[in-house]
Amino acid sequence: MTRVIIVRHGESTYNIEKRIQGRSDASELTSKGRQQAAQVKNVLANISFDAVYHSPLRRASQTAAIICDRQPEQNQFPIQKSDLLREIDLTLWEGMLSEEAKTKFSEDYRVWKGTPHRFVMMVPDGSGSVREHFPVLALYQQAERFWRELLSKHRGQTILIVAHNGINRALISTALGIEPSRYHSLQQSNCGISVLNFTGGFGETVQLESMNQTQHLGETLPSLRPKHRGIRILLVRHGETEWNRKGQFQGQIDIPLNDNGRAQAAKAQKFLQDTPIDFAVTSPMARPRETAEIILQSHPGVELDYHPGLKEISHGLWEGKFEAEIEQEFPGDLELWRTVPEQVQMPEGENLQQVFQRATAAWQDIIHQAIAQQKQTGLVVAHDATNKTLICHLLGLTGKNFWNFRQGNGAVTVIDYPAGLDGLPVLQAMNITSHLTGSIFDRTAAGAL
């Protein structure tokens, strides 16, 4: 496995001035940005990197220098600049205040925000003429080139990347197959940390283990934008069960939490205790229901609702069995489930399309009701397979991408609808487990069981 840790640069002078940065190198880290980089250094201190790559722009180079300033005996890995990690090229807007660009180029700005894959700038070509430049499409091509080069050189190694909001989003998106039209559906906070695990080269299986962790910065969850007028959903997977621990397929068998699962729920409760929550919905099954009830002990005025569409996938005749038993009774089917899950019909159970249909219908019900009732922040507690199908749906993906996302027991994922249902949802953070493990890595039980 090749493990890649992606970090956005710390707060910059242009960030606080609300200027568009792009490839401009006029911006540098603020004192807060330097402090954020030092906090990343601390949280990554025990990780042995084989190589570090960073953007040549000052704000990213400064961040990388602070993160990599270790004791001489620790600092054995090569640190390299890569032009393929430069930020998105918004040449005509760079240095402008965001509000200025929004006013001066109102139609272009609307396209940039609404259909970024169609956004075009007419830029000088150096010969007195102009050419069409599609910033987002060019950035995705750049990201793909970077992955092809990196993964061919560093198979089986651990790599650190320090770059920018836009290119980091493009890196994550191209790795997972998220279309450029969803460019704004991922977020990267200053010095937020994301973790990707590759099994091989570009185009082979990859898993987003976590995205945009900010807890090392003293920020429980990524902050809401000032003009946020929609809702925020905290999507949580239930705590561990004894069957999770043993690797026994449970599906829709109603297995309760074990002691560790209740401890995980209690840690999630403490983690979210200062986060405003004004509505909550759970799968009616025992393990998510108990998880939700424990989390809501810090929010005693919130009523817990139930939605059957959030139930775990029905594994049918696999339920109650271990992998070795399934392989013996249904030879070859487990390998299909691991490689082409969208093609698997569980014997006397469900397929992923059925889970997609009921889970996304439940999700839409929850969002519509929350907006109608003018709610702002909701807790939704469900299951591994259910949560993965929802994340795929939110990012315009299908069951083919089911294994691209990890959902640990007790993990928290943050989804915003900043413009309500008028705009696309934004995956602000995914699979936060630091409150459970004290680490940026997810060490909870694995698998859709």
Residue pairs with C-beta under 8 A, 6 or more apart in sequence:
1 156
1 197
1 198
1 199
2 151
2 154
2 155
2 156
2 157
2 158
2 159
2 197
2 198
2 199
3 157
3 158
3 159
3 195
3 196
3 197
3 198
4 150
4 158
4 159
4 160
4 161
4 195
4 196
4 197
4 198
5 44
5 47
5 158
5 159
5 160
5 161
5 193
5 194
5 195
5 440
6 161
6 163
6 168
6 171
6 172
6 193
6 194
6 195
6 196
7 40
7 63
7 67
7 160
7 161
7 162
7 163
7 191
7 192
7 193
7 194
8 162
8 163
8 164
8 165
8 168
8 188
8 189
8 190
8 191
8 192
9 29
9 33
9 37
9 55
9 59
9 60
9 62
9 63
9 162
9 163
9 164
9 190
9 191
10 29
10 30
10 32
10 33
10 34
10 35
10 36
10 37
10 40
10 59
10 62
10 63
10 66
10 190
10 191
11 29
11 30
11 32
11 33
11 36
11 190
11 191
12 21
12 27
12 28
12 29
12 30
12 33
12 59
12 190
13 27
13 28
13 29
13 30
14 20
14 21
14 24
14 26
14 27
14 95
15 21
15 27
15 30
15 33
15 190
16 30
17 97
18 97
18 98
18 99
19 27
19 95
19 96
19 97
19 98
20 90
20 93
20 94
20 95
20 96
20 97
20 98
20 101
21 27
21 59
21 87
21 94
21 164
22 87
22 88
22 89
22 90
22 91
22 93
22 94
23 57
23 86
23 87
23 88
23 89
23 90
23 91
23 94
24 94
24 95
25 57
25 58
26 95
27 58
27 59
28 58
28 59
28 62
29 37
29 58
29 59
29 62
29 63
33 59
33 62
33 63
33 190
33 191
34 62
34 66
36 63
36 190
36 191
36 217
37 62
37 63
37 66
37 67
37 191
38 66
39 191
39 216
39 217
39 218
40 63
40 66
40 67
40 191
40 193
40 216
41 66
41 67
41 68
41 69
41 70
42 216
43 193
43 216
43 440
44 67
44 160
44 193
44 440
45 70
47 158
47 160
48 77
48 158
49 77
49 158
49 159
49 160
50 77
50 154
50 157
50 158
50 159
51 77
51 78
51 79
51 80
51 153
51 154
51 157
51 159
51 160
52 64
52 67
52 68
52 77
52 78
52 79
52 80
52 159
52 160
52 161
52 162
53 80
53 81
53 82
53 85
53 150
53 159
53 160
53 161
53 162
54 60
54 61
54 63
54 64
54 79
54 80
54 81
54 82
54 85
54 161
54 162
54 163
55 61
55 81
55 82
55 85
55 86
55 87
55 162
55 163
55 164
55 167
56 81
56 82
56 83
56 85
56 86
57 86
57 87
57 164
59 164
60 85
60 162
60 163
60 164
61 81
63 162
63 191
64 79
64 162
67 160
67 162
68 75
68 77
68 79
68 160
69 75
82 146
84 142
84 143
84 145
84 146
84 149
85 146
85 161
85 162
85 163
85 164
85 167
86 142
86 164
86 167
87 163
87 164
87 165
87 166
87 167
88 135
88 136
88 139
88 164
88 166
88 167
88 170
89 133
89 135
89 138
89 139
90 121
90 135
91 121
91 123
91 133
92 121
92 123
93 101
93 105
96 104
101 109
102 109
108 119
108 121
111 118
111 119
112 119
113 184
114 423
115 181
116 136
116 180
116 181
116 183
116 184
117 134
117 136
117 137
117 179
117 180
117 181
117 183
118 134
119 134
119 135
119 136
120 132
120 133
120 134
121 132
121 133
121 135
122 130
122 131
122 132
122 133
123 130
123 131
123 133
124 130
124 131
125 131
136 170
136 180
136 183
137 180
139 166
139 167
139 170
140 170
140 173
140 174
140 180
142 167
142 170
143 167
143 170
143 171
143 173
143 174
144 174
144 202
146 171
147 171
147 174
147 175
147 202
148 201
148 202
150 159
151 198
151 200
151 201
151 202
152 201
155 200
155 201
161 168
161 171
163 171
164 188
165 187
165 188
166 183
168 188
168 194
169 183
169 186
169 187
169 188
170 183
172 178
172 186
172 194
172 196
172 208
172 211
173 179
173 180
173 182
173 183
173 186
175 196
175 198
175 202
175 206
175 208
176 206
176 208
176 395
176 397
176 401
176 404
177 397
177 401
177 404
178 185
178 186
178 395
178 396
178 397
179 396
181 396
182 395
182 396
182 424
184 424
184 426
185 394
185 395
185 396
185 424
185 425
185 426
185 427
186 211
186 212
186 395
186 426
186 427
187 212
187 222
187 426
187 427
187 428
187 429
188 194
188 212
189 212
189 214
189 217
189 219
189 222
189 223
191 214
191 216
191 217
192 212
192 213
192 214
192 222
192 429
193 210
193 212
193 213
193 214
193 216
193 440
194 208
194 210
194 211
194 212
194 213
195 208
195 209
195 210
195 211
195 440
195 441
196 206
196 207
196 208
196 209
197 206
197 207
197 209
198 204
198 205
198 206
199 205
199 206
205 403
206 404
207 403
207 404
207 405
207 406
208 404
208 405
208 406
208 430
208 431
209 406
209 431
209 441
209 442
210 406
210 429
210 430
210 431
210 432
210 433
210 440
210 441
210 442
211 427
211 429
211 430
211 431
212 222
212 428
212 429
212 430
213 429
213 432
213 434
213 440
214 220
214 221
214 222
214 429
215 432
215 434
215 435
216 434
216 440
220 271
220 272
220 274
220 275
221 234
221 275
221 412
221 414
221 428
221 429
221 432
222 414
222 428
222 429
224 232
224 416
225 418
227 418
228 416
228 418
229 418
229 419
229 420
230 371
230 416
230 417
230 418
230 419
230 420
230 421
230 423
231 367
231 370
231 371
231 375
231 376
231 377
231 378
231 416
231 417
231 420
232 376
232 377
232 378
232 414
232 415
232 416
232 417
232 428
233 366
233 367
233 377
233 378
233 379
233 380
233 414
233 415
233 416
233 417
234 272
234 275
234 277
234 377
234 378
234 379
234 380
234 412
234 413
234 414
235 380
235 382
235 387
235 390
235 391
235 412
235 413
235 414
235 415
236 268
236 288
236 291
236 292
236 295
236 379
236 380
236 381
236 382
236 410
236 411
236 412
236 413
237 288
237 381
237 382
237 383
237 384
237 387
237 407
237 408
237 409
237 410
237 411
238 257
238 261
238 265
238 283
238 287
238 288
238 290
238 291
238 381
238 382
238 383
238 409
238 410
239 257
239 260
239 261
239 262
239 263
239 264
239 265
239 268
239 287
239 290
239 291
239 294
239 409
239 410
240 257
240 258
240 260
240 261
240 264
240 409
240 410
240 444
240 445
241 250
241 255
241 256
241 257
241 258
241 261
241 287
242 255
242 258
243 249
243 250
243 253
243 255
243 449
244 250
244 258
244 261
244 409
244 445
244 447
244 449
245 258
245 260
245 445
246 322
247 322
247 323
247 447
247 449
248 320
248 321
248 322
248 449
249 315
249 318
249 319
249 320
249 321
249 322
249 326
249 449
250 312
250 315
250 319
250 320
250 449
251 312
251 313
251 314
251 315
251 316
251 318
251 319
251 346
251 349
251 449
252 285
252 311
252 312
252 313
252 314
252 315
252 319
253 319
253 320
254 285
254 286
254 287
255 286
255 287
256 286
256 287
256 290
257 265
257 286
257 287
257 290
257 291
261 287
261 290
261 291
261 409
261 410
262 290
262 294
264 291
264 409
264 410
264 436
264 444
265 290
265 291
265 294
265 295
265 410
266 294
267 410
267 435
267 436
268 291
268 294
268 295
268 410
268 412
268 435
268 436
269 294
269 295
269 296
269 297
269 298
270 298
270 435
271 412
271 435
272 295
272 298
272 379
272 412
273 298
275 377
276 376
276 377
277 296
277 299
277 302
277 377
277 378
277 379
278 302
278 375
278 376
278 377
278 378
279 302
279 303
279 305
279 370
279 373
279 375
279 377
279 378
279 379
280 292
280 295
280 296
280 299
280 302
280 303
280 304
280 305
280 378
280 379
280 380
280 381
281 304
281 305
281 306
281 307
281 310
281 366
281 378
281 379
281 380
281 381
282 288
282 289
282 291
282 292
282 304
282 305
282 306
282 307
282 310
282 380
282 381
282 382
283 289
283 306
283 307
283 308
283 310
283 311
283 312
283 381
283 382
283 383
283 386
284 306
284 307
284 308
284 310
284 311
285 311
285 312
285 383
287 383
288 310
288 381
288 382
288 383
289 304
289 306
289 381
291 381
291 410
292 304
292 379
292 381
293 304
295 379
295 381
296 302
296 304
296 379
299 379
302 379
307 362
307 365
307 366
308 358
308 362
309 358
309 359
309 361
309 362
309 363
309 365
310 359
310 362
310 380
310 382
310 383
310 386
311 358
311 382
311 383
311 386
312 382
312 383
312 384
312 385
312 386
313 346
313 349
313 350
313 352
313 355
313 383
313 385
313 386
313 448
314 346
314 349
314 350
315 346
315 349
316 346
316 347
316 348
316 349
316 350
317 329
317 330
317 346
317 347
317 348
317 349
318 326
318 330
318 346
318 347
318 349
319 349
321 329
323 334
326 333
326 334
327 333
327 334
330 347
333 344
336 343
336 344
337 344
338 403
340 400
341 352
341 399
341 400
341 402
341 403
342 351
342 352
342 353
342 398
342 399
342 400
342 402
344 351
344 352
345 351
352 385
352 389
352 399
352 402
353 399
355 385
355 386
355 389
356 389
356 392
356 393
356 398
356 399
359 382
359 386
359 389
359 390
359 393
360 389
360 390
360 393
363 380
363 390
363 393
366 378
366 380
367 417
367 421
368 421
370 378
371 420
371 421
382 390
384 407
384 447
384 448
384 449
385 402
385 448
387 405
387 407
387 413
388 402
388 403
388 405
388 407
388 448
389 399
389 402
391 397
391 405
391 407
391 413
391 427
391 430
392 398
392 399
392 401
392 402
392 404
392 405
394 415
394 425
394 427
395 427
397 404
402 448
405 430
405 431
406 431
406 442
406 446
407 413
407 431
408 431
408 433
408 436
408 442
408 443
408 444
408 445
408 446
409 436
409 444
409 445
410 433
410 435
410 436
410 444
411 431
411 432
411 433
411 436
411 442
411 444
412 429
412 431
412 432
412 435
413 427
413 429
413 430
413 431
413 432
414 427
414 428
414 429
414 430
414 432
415 425
415 426
415 427
415 428
416 425
416 426
416 428
417 423
417 425
417 426
418 426
431 442
433 439
433 441
433 442
433 443
433 444
434 440
436 443
436 444
437 443
437 444
